Structures are given as structure tokens and as C-alpha cells.
Amino acid sequence: MTYSIVARDPNTGELGVAVQSHWFAAGGTVPWAEAGVGAVATQAFLEMSYGPRGLDLLREGATAQEALDRLIAGDTDQNVRQVGIVDAHGNVATHTGDRTIPAAGHSAGEAFTCQANMMWQDTVWDAMAAAYTGTEGDLAHRLLAALDAAEGERGDIRGRQAAGILIVGPERLEEPWRGVRMHLHADDHPTPNAELRRLVDVHRAYEHLERSEELELEHDEIGVQREREAALAAGPDLLEVKYWAAIGLATEGKYDEALALMASVDEAGPGWRELLQRLVDGKLMDIPPEAAARLLGDAPG
């Protein structure tokens, strides 16, 4: 009842899973990943424990195949399970039980595997593999291409409802939650793949915005401008992005640009201006008085 892909990016070492299903919130149950450890997709007659248990085995030193073998060895219902695993070294393993609802199958390649069940036709997993290997760009972009390719082959026989993507970094961390680069899902949507792609674009806009703030602390003016412009380009209609970009511009004395952005934010309601006043009153941000006055409308433009 699902199609998914697990992969390791050979250029960055990032690990990721992407999934679509006609099952509510599948993006929160199918994908599992841990930075520097591996990624797992567990589906069909879903046994959720395959996710955390698979990662435990990988963390302990098992390869993808060894982890898969141990998972299914103790499962009396392995013939209705489907799972894909990639480890931190790019080894992959996949299993499609012989009683998984057809059309069902998988296609593995270098550092990735695609798997699907309950599909209209048996071309889905090969189409996903071809799209993933034939698409350029970062890991998220390639994973999304694989999902779109599955849908191009008619996808799930029941239609579509939910999609998700989980990407983690290449380095194992003592606090693994800090290794999550992206974790997004559309839980109940008529076109979940399209919605997931939109959410990825929003995520990228916020990444650029946060990076601009980091560079501001490093006094890298050129980097700040580059990342701020990238944030606005990726999310031109995102109020948060415009709001914080306006504050940054005003702090730099670029009042005309700042006021133009703030004017469009103000149209969304008075809460944004009130937030700025509270930031100033509480001394929660280092905003120069003139910049704050301009944005609050207390000084001539």
C-alpha cells in the first residue's frame, strides 16, 4: 500500500527516505533514519519495529543485509512485510514478502533501493530507480523525483493520501536528533507528493534564513546578503522570511528595502508589528533604536 525509496548520497554522505501511500500519516511511520548510521523504510503489512530495531542493529555494526536478515528471521509474518535498508557505507538490502499485495517488488542500485506494493502495475519500482539515478541535484530533489516517477506509473491502486521525507547527516552524533536535516510529511492531502515538494521548498527558505542569521554573527555581510536573497527567492510569500529579513535589513540601515517587506507583512495583521514592539521592549534582540522606530512607524521614512 506504499512506495518508498531509501538512499545514501555518495557526495554528501546524507541518508534519506521518501514515501507516499494512501494511508494517513504514512510519512511518520514508514521512514526511519539516524545520522551516520543508516535509513530504513518499513511498509506493506507494516511492522513499525523494523525501523528502530533496524537502526539499532546498524548502530551496533551490522551491514544493511545483516540487519535485514536478523529482522525477518524472527518474524513469522515476514511474507507480508516489505522493507528497504541502506547503511552508512552505502550497502543496501531489501525484502518483499511473497504474500505482499501485488503489484509488489523492489529495485536496488548503488546506495539506494526502491520498493512498492499494492501498485497498479509492476513498472513502479524500476521507474523510481531510473528517476533517482537520472536526476541531478541534492538528495531531497532526487528522492522527490523518485516519488513523482512512481505516481507517473499510476502508483497506489487506492490513490494517494500521505507522503513524507526524512534526511539525516553523514556523521554519527551522541545526540542523534541533532543530525536530522529534514523531516517533513503531508499527512492527509489530495496531492501529497506536490504538497511535500512545496514543504521542501519552504524548508529550504528557512534554511537560508537561518544561515543568514549565523553569518550575521560572523560579520560576513556578503554571505548574509546572499543567504537572505536566497531565502526570499525560495519563499517569496512566507511571512516569517519577509519579517526577519526586514528586521535584518533595517538593522543594516537599508530602510527602504526593509519597509517594503514590512508593509506586505503588516497586511497579514497587527500581530507582527506587536511582536517587534515586544522584542524591543524586552531587549530580546539587538535592534538599533532608529531601525526599530522606522519599522514601527515612529520615525519619518
DRENMAR-196488 format. One line per 10 residues: number of its first residue (from 0); their letters; for each residue z negated, x, y negated of N, C-alpha, C. Coordinates in nm, 2 decimals. Each point is the difference from the previous one (the first is absolute). Layout:
N
NUM	a	Z:X:Y:Z:X:Y:Z:X:Y | ...
end
This chain:
301
0	mtysivardp	0.00:0.08:0.12:0.00:-0.08:-0.12:0.00:0.09:-0.13 | 0.05:0.12:0.02:-0.02:0.10:-0.11:0.10:0.11:0.02 | 0.04:0.05:-0.12:0.07:0.13:0.01:-0.07:0.10:-0.09 | 0.00:0.13:0.04:-0.08:0.10:-0.08:0.07:0.14:0.03 | -0.05:0.09:-0.09:0.04:0.14:0.01:-0.12:0.09:-0.03 | -0.02:0.10:0.08:-0.10:0.10:-0.04:0.08:0.13:-0.01 | -0.04:0.09:-0.10:0.07:0.12:-0.03:-0.08:0.10:-0.06 | 0.04:0.13:0.01:-0.05:0.11:-0.07:0.11:0.06:-0.08 | -0.02:0.02:-0.13:0.10:0.05:-0.09:0.00:0.16:0.02 | 0.11:0.05:0.05:0.00:0.15:0.02:-0.01:0.08:-0.12
10	ntgelgvavq	0.03:-0.05:-0.12:-0.01:0.07:-0.12:-0.14:0.01:-0.06 | -0.07:-0.11:0.00:-0.13:-0.01:-0.06:-0.11:0.00:0.10 | 0.03:-0.03:0.13:-0.11:-0.02:0.09:-0.07:-0.13:0.00 | 0.04:-0.09:-0.09:-0.06:-0.13:-0.01:0.03:-0.08:0.13 | -0.10:-0.09:0.03:0.02:-0.09:0.12:0.00:-0.14:-0.05 | 0.08:-0.08:0.06:0.01:-0.14:-0.04:0.04:-0.10:0.10 | -0.04:-0.13:-0.03:0.04:-0.11:0.08:0.05:-0.11:-0.09 | 0.11:-0.07:0.04:0.04:-0.12:-0.07:0.03:-0.11:0.10 | -0.03:-0.12:-0.03:0.01:-0.11:0.09:0.04:-0.13:-0.07 | 0.07:-0.09:0.08:0.03:-0.14:-0.04:-0.02:-0.09:0.12
20	shwfaaggtv	-0.05:-0.11:-0.03:-0.03:-0.10:0.11:-0.01:-0.14:-0.05 | 0.03:-0.10:0.08:-0.04:-0.13:-0.03:-0.13:-0.03:0.06 | -0.10:0.07:-0.06:-0.14:-0.02:0.03:-0.08:0.04:-0.12 | -0.09:-0.09:-0.04:-0.08:0.01:-0.12:-0.07:0.14:-0.01 | 0.02:0.07:-0.11:-0.08:0.12:-0.03:0.03:0.11:0.11 | 0.12:0.00:0.06:0.03:0.11:0.10:-0.01:0.14:-0.06 | 0.02:0.01:-0.13:-0.01:0.13:-0.06:-0.15:0.06:0.00 | -0.09:-0.09:0.03:-0.14:0.05:0.01:-0.05:0.02:0.14 | 0.08:-0.03:0.10:-0.04:0.02:0.14:0.08:0.09:0.08 | 0.13:0.01:-0.03:0.09:0.08:0.08:0.00:0.15:-0.04
30	pwaeagvgav	0.00:0.04:-0.12:0.00:0.14:-0.04:-0.13:0.07:-0.01 | -0.01:0.12:0.06:-0.12:0.08:-0.01:0.05:0.14:-0.02 | -0.07:0.07:-0.09:0.03:0.14:-0.02:-0.11:0.08:-0.07 | -0.01:0.13:0.03:-0.10:0.08:-0.06:0.06:0.13:-0.04 | -0.03:0.05:-0.12:0.06:0.12:-0.05:-0.02:0.12:0.09 | 0.10:0.07:0.03:0.00:0.12:0.08:-0.03:-0.03:0.15 | 0.00:-0.12:0.04:-0.04:-0.04:0.14:0.12:-0.07:0.06 | 0.05:-0.11:-0.05:0.11:-0.07:0.06:0.01:-0.14:-0.05 | 0.10:-0.07:0.06:0.02:-0.14:-0.04:0.03:-0.08:0.13 | -0.04:-0.13:0.00:0.01:-0.09:0.11:0.05:-0.13:-0.04
40	atqaflemsy	0.09:-0.06:0.07:0.04:-0.15:-0.02:-0.03:-0.07:0.13 | -0.09:-0.10:0.00:-0.03:-0.07:0.12:0.04:-0.15:-0.02 | 0.07:-0.05:0.10:0.06:-0.13:-0.03:0.03:-0.08:0.13 | 0.09:-0.10:0.00:0.03:-0.09:0.11:-0.13:-0.08:0.03 | -0.05:-0.01:0.12:-0.13:-0.07:0.02:-0.10:0.10:-0.04 | -0.03:0.00:-0.13:-0.06:0.11:-0.07:-0.14:0.03:0.06 | -0.02:0.13:0.03:-0.14:0.05:0.03:-0.03:0.10:-0.12 | -0.08:-0.06:-0.09:-0.03:0.08:-0.12:-0.07:0.13:0.02 | -0.08:0.01:0.11:-0.07:0.12:0.03:0.09:0.12:0.02 | 0.13:-0.02:0.04:0.09:0.11:0.01:0.01:0.08:-0.13
50	gprgldllre	-0.01:-0.07:-0.11:0.00:0.08:-0.13:-0.11:0.10:-0.02 | -0.12:-0.05:-0.01:-0.11:0.10:-0.02:-0.03:0.09:0.12 | 0.02:-0.05:0.12:-0.02:0.08:0.12:0.11:0.11:0.01 | 0.12:-0.04:-0.04:0.11:0.10:0.00:-0.02:0.11:-0.09 | -0.05:-0.04:-0.12:-0.03:0.11:-0.10:-0.12:0.08:0.04 | -0.10:-0.05:0.07:-0.11:0.08:0.05:0.05:0.10:0.10 | 0.09:-0.04:0.09:0.06:0.09:0.10:0.08:0.11:-0.07 | 0.08:-0.03:-0.10:0.08:0.10:-0.07:-0.09:0.09:-0.08 | -0.11:-0.05:-0.06:-0.09:0.09:-0.07:-0.07:0.10:0.09 | -0.02:-0.05:0.13:-0.07:0.09:0.10:0.10:0.10:0.06
60	gataqealdr	0.13:0.00:-0.04:0.09:0.10:0.04:0.11:-0.05:0.10 | 0.00:-0.13:0.03:0.11:-0.05:0.09:0.13:0.00:-0.07 | 0.11:0.02:0.07:0.13:-0.02:-0.06:0.03:-0.16:0.00 | 0.11:-0.03:-0.07:0.03:-0.14:0.00:0.02:-0.06:0.14 | 0.07:0.07:0.09:0.02:-0.05:0.13:-0.13:-0.01:0.08 | -0.09:0.10:-0.01:-0.12:0.00:0.07:-0.09:-0.11:-0.05 | 0.00:-0.03:-0.13:-0.08:-0.11:-0.05:0.05:-0.13:0.05 | 0.14:-0.02:0.00:0.05:-0.12:0.05:-0.03:-0.02:0.15 | 0.02:0.10:0.08:-0.03:-0.01:0.14:-0.14:-0.04:0.03 | -0.10:0.05:-0.08:-0.14:-0.04:0.02:-0.02:-0.14:-0.05
70	liagdtdqnv	0.07:-0.04:-0.10:-0.02:-0.14:-0.05:0.04:-0.10:0.10 | 0.12:0.02:0.06:0.06:-0.11:0.09:-0.06:0.02:0.14 | -0.05:0.11:0.03:-0.05:0.02:0.14:-0.12:-0.09:0.02 | -0.08:-0.03:-0.10:-0.12:-0.08:0.02:0.03:-0.15:-0.04 | 0.12:-0.03:-0.02:0.03:-0.14:-0.05:0.07:-0.08:0.11 | -0.06:-0.10:0.05:0.06:-0.08:0.11:0.11:-0.09:-0.05 | 0.01:-0.01:-0.14:0.10:-0.08:-0.06:0.11:0.09:-0.07 | 0.01:0.12:0.05:0.10:0.09:-0.07:0.14:-0.05:0.01 | 0.03:-0.09:0.09:0.14:-0.05:0.02:0.04:-0.10:-0.11 | -0.10:-0.04:-0.09:0.04:-0.09:-0.11:-0.03:0.07:-0.13
80	rqvgivdahg	-0.03:0.13:0.00:-0.03:0.08:-0.12:0.12:0.07:-0.05 | 0.00:0.03:-0.13:0.10:0.09:-0.05:-0.07:0.09:-0.10 | 0.03:0.13:0.00:-0.07:0.09:-0.09:0.09:0.12:-0.03 | -0.01:0.05:-0.12:0.07:0.13:-0.03:-0.10:0.09:-0.07 | 0.01:0.13:0.04:-0.10:0.10:-0.06:0.08:0.12:-0.04 | -0.04:0.06:-0.11:0.04:0.13:-0.04:-0.12:0.09:-0.04 | 0.00:0.12:0.05:-0.12:0.09:-0.04:0.03:0.09:-0.12 | -0.09:0.07:-0.04:0.01:0.09:-0.12:0.10:0.11:0.02 | 0.05:0.03:0.12:0.10:0.10:0.03:0.14:-0.06:0.01 | 0.01:-0.13:-0.01:0.12:-0.07:0.01:0.04:-0.04:0.14
90	nvathtgdrt	-0.09:0.02:0.10:0.03:-0.05:0.13:-0.01:-0.16:0.00 | 0.09:-0.06:0.08:-0.01:-0.15:0.00:-0.01:-0.05:0.14 | -0.05:-0.12:0.01:-0.01:-0.07:0.13:0.01:-0.15:-0.02 | 0.06:-0.07:0.09:0.02:-0.14:-0.02:0.00:-0.08:0.13 | -0.05:-0.12:0.00:-0.01:-0.08:0.12:0.04:-0.14:-0.03 | 0.08:-0.06:0.08:0.04:-0.14:0.00:-0.03:-0.06:0.14 | -0.10:-0.08:0.01:-0.03:-0.06:0.13:0.11:-0.08:0.06 | 0.01:-0.01:0.13:0.12:-0.06:0.06:-0.01:-0.16:-0.01 | -0.11:-0.05:-0.04:-0.01:-0.14:-0.03:-0.01:-0.04:-0.14 | 0.03:0.10:-0.09:0.01:-0.03:-0.14:0.11:-0.10:-0.03
100	ipaaghsage	-0.02:-0.09:-0.09:0.09:-0.11:-0.03:0.14:0.06:-0.05 | 0.11:-0.03:0.07:0.13:0.05:-0.05:0.05:-0.07:-0.12 | 0.09:0.07:-0.07:0.05:0.13:0.02:-0.10:0.10:-0.04 | -0.03:0.10:0.09:-0.11:0.10:-0.03:0.05:0.14:0.04 | -0.04:0.10:-0.08:0.04:0.13:0.04:-0.04:0.10:-0.11 | 0.03:0.12:0.02:-0.03:0.11:-0.10:0.10:0.11:0.00 | 0.00:0.07:-0.11:0.09:0.11:-0.02:-0.07:0.11:-0.07 | -0.02:0.12:0.07:-0.07:0.11:-0.06:0.09:0.11:-0.04 | -0.03:0.07:-0.11:0.07:0.11:-0.05:-0.09:0.12:-0.04 | 0.05:0.09:-0.07:-0.08:0.11:-0.04:-0.11:-0.04:-0.10
110	aftcqanmmw	-0.12:0.00:0.05:-0.12:-0.03:-0.08:-0.01:-0.15:-0.05 | 0.07:-0.09:0.07:-0.01:-0.14:-0.03:0.03:-0.08:0.13 | -0.05:-0.12:0.00:0.04:-0.10:0.10:-0.01:-0.14:-0.06 | 0.10:-0.08:0.04:0.02:-0.14:-0.04:-0.02:-0.09:0.12 | -0.07:-0.11:-0.02:-0.03:-0.09:0.11:0.01:-0.14:-0.05 | 0.04:-0.09:0.09:0.02:-0.14:-0.04:-0.01:-0.09:0.12 | -0.05:-0.12:-0.02:-0.01:-0.10:0.11:0.02:-0.14:-0.06 | 0.04:-0.10:0.08:0.03:-0.13:-0.04:0.11:-0.01:-0.11 | 0.10:0.09:0.02:0.11:0.01:-0.09:0.12:-0.09:0.04 | 0.09:-0.04:-0.09:0.11:-0.08:0.04:0.10:0.09:0.09
120	qdtvwdamaa	0.01:0.13:-0.03:0.09:0.08:0.08:-0.05:0.14:0.02 | 0.05:0.07:0.10:-0.05:0.13:0.04:0.06:0.11:-0.08 | 0.06:-0.03:-0.12:0.05:0.11:-0.09:-0.10:0.04:-0.10 | -0.12:-0.07:-0.01:-0.09:0.02:-0.11:-0.05:0.15:-0.01 | -0.06:0.04:0.11:-0.07:0.13:0.00:0.10:0.12:-0.03 | 0.12:-0.01:0.06:0.10:0.11:-0.03:0.05:-0.01:-0.15 | 0.01:-0.12:-0.05:0.04:-0.01:-0.14:-0.11:0.06:-0.09 | -0.12:-0.03:0.03:-0.12:0.06:-0.07:0.01:0.15:0.00 | 0.02:0.06:0.12:0.01:0.14:0.01:0.11:0.06:-0.08 | 0.12:-0.06:0.00:0.11:0.05:-0.07:-0.02:-0.01:-0.15
130	aytgtegdla	-0.07:-0.11:-0.05:-0.03:-0.01:-0.14:-0.10:0.11:-0.04 | -0.10:0.02:0.08:-0.10:0.10:-0.04:0.06:0.14:-0.01 | 0.08:0.04:0.10:0.05:0.13:0.00:0.12:0.01:-0.10 | 0.06:-0.11:-0.04:0.11:0.01:-0.09:-0.03:-0.02:-0.15 | -0.13:-0.02:-0.03:-0.04:-0.03:-0.13:-0.07:0.12:-0.06 | 0.04:0.03:-0.13:-0.07:0.11:-0.07:-0.11:-0.05:-0.08 | -0.10:0.09:-0.04:-0.11:-0.05:-0.08:-0.13:0.03:0.06 | -0.11:-0.05:-0.06:-0.13:0.03:0.05:-0.03:-0.09:0.12 | -0.11:0.02:0.07:-0.03:-0.07:0.12:0.00:-0.15:-0.02 | -0.07:-0.04:-0.10:0.00:-0.15:-0.03:0.14:-0.06:-0.01
140	hrllaaldaa	0.09:0.07:-0.07:0.13:-0.05:-0.01:0.07:-0.01:0.13 | -0.02:0.10:0.09:0.07:0.00:0.13:-0.06:-0.11:0.09 | -0.13:-0.01:0.00:-0.06:-0.11:0.08:0.04:-0.14:-0.04 | 0.01:-0.02:-0.13:0.05:-0.13:-0.05:0.15:-0.02:0.04 | 0.08:0.10:0.00:0.14:-0.01:0.05:0.00:-0.04:0.14 | -0.09:0.05:0.08:0.00:-0.04:0.15:-0.04:-0.15:0.01 | -0.09:-0.05:-0.08:-0.04:-0.14:0.01:0.12:-0.09:-0.05 | 0.07:0.04:-0.10:0.12:-0.08:-0.05:0.11:0.00:0.11 | 0.01:0.11:0.07:0.10:0.01:0.11:-0.03:-0.10:0.11 | -0.13:-0.01:0.03:-0.04:-0.09:0.11:0.04:-0.15:-0.04
150	egergdirgr	-0.03:-0.03:-0.13:0.03:-0.13:-0.05:0.15:-0.03:0.00 | 0.07:0.11:-0.02:0.15:-0.01:0.00:0.05:-0.04:0.14 | -0.08:0.03:0.10:0.04:-0.04:0.14:-0.07:-0.13:0.04 | -0.03:-0.08:-0.09:-0.06:-0.13:0.01:-0.15:0.00:0.03 | -0.06:0.11:0.04:-0.14:0.02:0.01:-0.07:-0.09:0.09 | -0.12:-0.05:-0.03:-0.09:-0.08:0.08:0.06:-0.14:0.02 | 0.00:-0.05:0.12:0.06:-0.13:0.03:-0.07:-0.11:-0.07 | -0.13:0.02:-0.05:-0.07:-0.11:-0.07:0.02:0.01:-0.15 | 0.07:0.11:-0.05:0.01:0.01:-0.14:-0.08:0.12:-0.05 | -0.06:-0.02:-0.12:-0.08:0.11:-0.07:-0.12:-0.06:-0.07
160	qaagilivgp	-0.10:0.08:-0.01:-0.12:-0.05:-0.07:-0.08:0.12:-0.06 | -0.02:0.11:0.07:-0.08:0.10:-0.06:0.06:0.14:0.03 | -0.04:0.09:-0.09:0.05:0.14:0.01:-0.10:0.09:-0.06 | 0.00:0.13:0.05:-0.10:0.10:-0.05:0.05:0.14:0.01 | -0.06:0.09:-0.08:0.03:0.14:0.01:-0.13:0.08:-0.02 | -0.02:0.10:0.08:-0.11:0.09:-0.01:0.05:0.14:0.01 | -0.03:0.08:-0.11:0.03:0.14:0.00:-0.12:0.09:-0.03 | -0.02:0.10:0.08:-0.11:0.10:-0.03:0.06:0.14:-0.01 | -0.09:0.08:-0.06:0.04:0.14:-0.03:0.00:0.09:0.13 | 0.05:0.13:-0.02:0.01:0.09:0.11:-0.12:0.07:0.04
170	erleepwrgv	-0.10:0.01:-0.08:-0.12:0.08:0.02:-0.12:-0.08:0.05 | -0.06:0.04:0.11:-0.12:-0.07:0.05:-0.11:0.02:-0.09 | -0.08:-0.10:-0.03:-0.11:0.00:-0.09:-0.13:-0.05:0.06 | -0.11:0.05:-0.05:-0.13:-0.04:0.05:-0.02:-0.15:-0.04 | 0.06:-0.04:-0.11:-0.01:-0.14:-0.04:0.14:-0.06:0.01 | 0.04:-0.05:0.12:0.14:-0.03:0.02:0.06:-0.11:-0.09 | -0.09:-0.08:-0.06:0.05:-0.11:-0.09:0.06:0.06:-0.12 | -0.03:0.13:-0.03:0.06:0.06:-0.12:0.14:0.05:0.03 | 0.04:0.00:0.12:0.13:0.04:0.03:0.11:-0.11:0.00 | -0.05:-0.13:-0.03:0.10:-0.11:-0.01:0.08:0.01:-0.12
180	rmhlhaddhp	0.13:0.02:0.01:0.09:0.00:-0.11:0.05:-0.13:-0.05 | 0.02:-0.09:0.10:0.05:-0.14:-0.03:-0.04:-0.09:0.12 | -0.05:-0.11:-0.04:-0.04:-0.11:0.10:0.02:-0.13:-0.06 | 0.12:-0.06:0.03:0.04:-0.12:-0.07:0.04:-0.10:0.11 | -0.02:-0.13:-0.03:0.05:-0.10:0.09:0.02:-0.14:-0.07 | 0.11:-0.06:0.04:0.03:-0.14:-0.04:-0.04:-0.09:0.11 | -0.11:-0.07:-0.01:-0.06:-0.07:0.12:0.07:-0.13:0.03 | 0.06:-0.07:-0.10:0.05:-0.14:0.03:0.11:-0.02:-0.11 | 0.12:0.03:0.03:0.11:0.00:-0.10:0.13:-0.04:0.06 | 0.08:-0.08:-0.06:0.13:-0.04:0.06:0.10:0.12:0.02
190	tpnaelrrlv	-0.01:0.10:-0.08:0.08:0.12:0.02:-0.09:0.12:-0.01 | -0.08:0.03:0.10:-0.10:0.10:0.00:0.06:0.14:-0.02 | 0.11:0.04:0.05:0.06:0.13:-0.02:0.03:0.02:-0.15 | 0.06:-0.09:-0.06:0.03:0.01:-0.14:-0.13:0.01:-0.08 | -0.10:-0.08:0.03:-0.12:0.01:-0.07:-0.07:0.13:0.02 | 0.00:0.05:0.12:-0.05:0.13:0.03:0.06:0.11:-0.08 | 0.13:-0.01:-0.01:0.08:0.10:-0.09:-0.05:-0.01:-0.14 | -0.02:-0.12:-0.05:-0.04:-0.02:-0.14:-0.14:0.07:-0.02 | -0.09:-0.02:0.10:-0.13:0.05:-0.01:0.00:0.15:0.01 | 0.09:0.06:0.07:0.02:0.15:0.00:0.04:0.05:-0.13
200	dvhrayehle	0.09:-0.07:-0.07:0.04:0.03:-0.14:-0.12:0.00:-0.09 | -0.08:-0.11:0.01:-0.12:-0.01:-0.08:-0.10:0.12:0.02 | -0.01:0.03:0.13:-0.09:0.11:0.04:0.05:0.13:-0.07 | 0.13:0.02:0.00:0.05:0.12:-0.06:-0.03:0.01:-0.15 | 0.01:-0.12:-0.06:-0.02:0.00:-0.15:-0.15:0.04:-0.02 | -0.09:-0.05:0.08:-0.14:0.04:-0.02:-0.02:0.14:0.03 | 0.07:0.05:0.10:-0.02:0.15:0.03:0.04:0.08:-0.12 | 0.11:-0.03:-0.06:0.05:0.07:-0.12:-0.10:-0.01:-0.11 | -0.06:-0.12:-0.02:-0.09:-0.02:-0.11:-0.13:0.08:0.02 | -0.05:0.00:0.13:-0.12:0.08:0.03:0.03:0.15:-0.02
210	rseelelehd	0.12:0.04:0.04:0.04:0.14:-0.01:0.00:0.04:-0.15 | 0.05:-0.09:-0.09:0.01:0.03:-0.14:-0.15:0.02:-0.05 | -0.09:-0.08:0.05:-0.14:0.02:-0.05:-0.06:0.13:0.05 | 0.04:0.04:0.12:-0.05:0.13:0.05:0.05:0.11:-0.09 | 0.13:0.00:-0.03:0.06:0.10:-0.08:-0.05:0.00:-0.14 | -0.04:-0.11:-0.05:-0.06:-0.01:-0.13:-0.13:0.09:-0.01 | -0.08:-0.01:0.11:-0.12:0.08:0.00:0.03:0.15:0.01 | 0.12:0.03:0.05:0.05:0.14:0.01:0.07:0.04:-0.12 | 0.01:-0.09:-0.10:0.07:0.03:-0.13:0.15:0.04:0.02 | 0.06:-0.06:0.10:0.14:0.02:0.03:0.08:-0.11:-0.07
220	eigvqrerea	0.04:0.02:-0.12:0.06:-0.11:-0.08:0.14:-0.04:0.05 | 0.07:0.10:0.05:0.14:-0.03:0.05:-0.02:-0.08:0.13 | -0.09:0.04:0.09:-0.02:-0.07:0.12:-0.05:-0.14:-0.02 | -0.09:-0.02:-0.10:-0.05:-0.13:-0.03:0.11:-0.09:-0.04 | 0.09:0.04:-0.09:0.11:-0.08:-0.04:0.09:-0.03:0.12 | 0.03:0.10:0.08:0.09:-0.02:0.11:-0.06:-0.11:0.10 | -0.12:0.01:0.03:-0.06:-0.09:0.10:-0.02:-0.14:-0.07 | -0.03:-0.01:-0.12:-0.02:-0.13:-0.07:0.13:-0.07:-0.01 | 0.11:0.07:-0.03:0.13:-0.06:0.00:0.04:-0.05:0.14 | -0.03:0.08:0.10:0.03:-0.04:0.14:-0.08:-0.12:0.04
230	alaagpdlle	-0.12:-0.01:-0.05:-0.08:-0.12:0.03:0.06:-0.13:-0.06 | 0.04:0.02:-0.13:0.06:-0.12:-0.07:0.13:-0.04:0.06 | 0.08:0.10:0.05:0.13:-0.02:0.06:-0.02:-0.08:0.13 | -0.10:0.05:0.08:-0.02:-0.06:0.13:-0.07:-0.14:-0.01 | -0.08:-0.02:-0.10:-0.06:-0.13:-0.02:0.01:-0.05:-0.14 | 0.12:-0.03:-0.05:0.02:-0.04:-0.14:-0.08:-0.13:-0.04 | -0.03:-0.09:0.10:-0.06:-0.12:-0.03:-0.15:0.00:0.04 | -0.05:0.11:0.04:-0.14:0.01:0.04:-0.10:0.01:-0.12 | -0.08:-0.10:-0.02:-0.09:0.00:-0.11:-0.09:0.12:-0.01 | -0.06:0.04:0.12:-0.09:0.11:0.00:0.07:0.13:-0.04
240	vkywaaigla	0.12:0.02:0.05:0.07:0.12:-0.03:0.03:0.01:-0.15 | 0.05:-0.11:-0.06:0.03:-0.01:-0.14:-0.13:0.02:-0.09 | -0.11:-0.06:0.05:-0.12:0.01:-0.08:-0.06:0.14:-0.01 | -0.01:0.07:0.12:-0.06:0.13:0.00:0.10:0.10:-0.06 | 0.13:-0.02:0.01:0.10:0.08:-0.06:-0.01:-0.01:-0.16 | -0.03:-0.12:-0.04:-0.01:-0.03:-0.15:-0.13:0.08:-0.05 | -0.11:-0.01:0.07:-0.12:0.07:-0.04:0.03:0.15:0.00 | 0.07:0.05:0.10:0.03:0.15:0.00:0.09:0.04:-0.12 | 0.10:-0.08:-0.03:0.09:0.03:-0.11:-0.08:-0.01:-0.13 | -0.09:-0.10:-0.02:-0.07:-0.01:-0.12:-0.09:0.12:-0.02
250	tegkydeala	-0.06:0.05:0.11:-0.09:0.11:0.00:0.07:0.13:-0.05 | 0.13:0.00:0.03:0.08:0.11:-0.04:0.06:-0.02:-0.14 | -0.03:-0.11:-0.06:0.05:-0.02:-0.14:0.14:-0.07:0.00 | 0.05:-0.04:0.11:0.13:-0.06:0.01:-0.01:-0.15:-0.02 | -0.04:-0.04:-0.12:-0.04:-0.14:-0.02:0.11:-0.10:0.01 | 0.12:0.03:-0.04:0.11:-0.10:0.01:0.03:-0.03:0.15 | 0.00:0.10:0.08:0.03:-0.03:0.14:-0.12:-0.07:0.07 | -0.12:0.04:-0.04:-0.12:-0.06:0.05:-0.01:-0.15:-0.03 | 0.03:-0.03:-0.13:-0.01:-0.14:-0.05:0.11:-0.09:0.07 | 0.12:0.06:0.02:0.10:-0.08:0.07:-0.04:-0.04:0.14
260	lmasvdeagp	-0.06:0.09:0.07:-0.05:-0.03:0.13:-0.11:-0.10:0.00 | -0.10:0.03:-0.09:-0.11:-0.09:-0.01:0.03:-0.14:-0.04 | 0.11:-0.02:-0.08:0.04:-0.13:-0.04:0.04:-0.09:0.12 | 0.07:0.06:0.09:0.04:-0.07:0.12:-0.12:-0.03:0.09 | -0.10:0.09:0.00:-0.12:-0.03:0.08:-0.08:-0.11:-0.06 | -0.01:0.00:-0.14:-0.07:-0.11:-0.07:0.05:-0.14:0.03 | 0.13:-0.01:0.03:0.06:-0.13:0.03:-0.06:-0.06:0.13 | -0.06:0.09:0.09:-0.06:-0.05:0.12:-0.13:-0.06:-0.02 | -0.06:0.02:-0.11:-0.14:-0.06:-0.03:-0.09:0.09:-0.07 | -0.11:-0.05:-0.06:-0.08:0.08:-0.08:-0.10:0.10:0.07
270	gwrellqrlv	0.00:-0.02:0.13:-0.10:0.08:0.08:0.03:0.15:0.00 | 0.13:0.04:-0.02:0.03:0.14:0.00:-0.05:0.06:-0.13 | 0.01:-0.07:-0.11:-0.05:0.06:-0.13:-0.15:0.00:0.01 | -0.06:-0.10:0.06:-0.15:0.00:0.01:-0.04:0.12:0.09 | 0.07:0.03:0.10:-0.03:0.12:0.09:0.00:0.12:-0.08 | 0.10:0.02:-0.09:0.00:0.12:-0.08:-0.12:0.01:-0.09 | -0.04:-0.12:-0.06:-0.11:0.00:-0.09:-0.13:0.04:0.08 | -0.01:-0.04:0.12:-0.12:0.03:0.08:0.00:0.15:0.04 | 0.12:0.05:0.03:0.01:0.14:0.03:-0.05:0.09:-0.12 | 0.04:-0.04:-0.12:-0.03:0.07:-0.12:-0.15:-0.02:-0.03
280	dgklmdippe	-0.05:-0.12:0.01:-0.14:-0.03:-0.03:-0.10:0.08:0.10 | 0.04:0.00:0.12:-0.08:0.06:0.10:0.02:0.15:0.02 | 0.09:0.06:-0.09:0.04:0.14:0.01:0.04:0.04:0.14 | 0.07:-0.09:0.07:0.04:0.03:0.13:0.13:0.07:0.01 | 0.07:0.02:-0.11:0.12:0.08:-0.01:0.00:0.08:-0.13 | 0.06:0.12:0.01:0.01:0.08:-0.12:0.12:-0.04:-0.08 | -0.01:-0.11:-0.07:0.11:-0.05:-0.08:-0.03:0.03:-0.15 | 0.09:0.08:-0.07:-0.03:0.03:-0.14:-0.01:-0.13:-0.08 | -0.09:0.00:-0.10:-0.02:-0.13:-0.07:0.13:-0.05:-0.06 | 0.09:0.08:-0.06:0.12:-0.05:-0.06:0.09:-0.06:0.11
290	aaarllgdap	0.01:0.06:0.12:0.08:-0.06:0.10:-0.05:-0.14:0.05 | -0.14:-0.01:0.01:-0.06:-0.12:0.04:0.03:-0.11:-0.11 | -0.02:0.04:-0.13:0.02:-0.09:-0.11:0.15:-0.05:0.00 | 0.09:0.09:0.02:0.14:-0.05:0.00:0.03:-0.10:0.11 | -0.05:0.03:0.12:0.03:-0.09:0.12:-0.08:-0.13:-0.02 | -0.11:0.00:-0.06:-0.08:-0.12:-0.02:0.05:-0.08:-0.12 | 0.09:0.06:-0.08:0.05:-0.07:-0.11:-0.09:0.01:-0.12 | -0.09:0.10:-0.01:-0.09:0.01:-0.11:0.04:0.10:-0.10 | 0.12:0.05:0.02:0.05:0.10:-0.10:0.15:-0.03:-0.02 | 0.05:0.03:-0.12:0.14:-0.03:-0.03:0.09:0.08:0.09
300	g	0.12:-0.07:0.04:0.09:0.07:0.09:0.09:0.10:-0.07
end
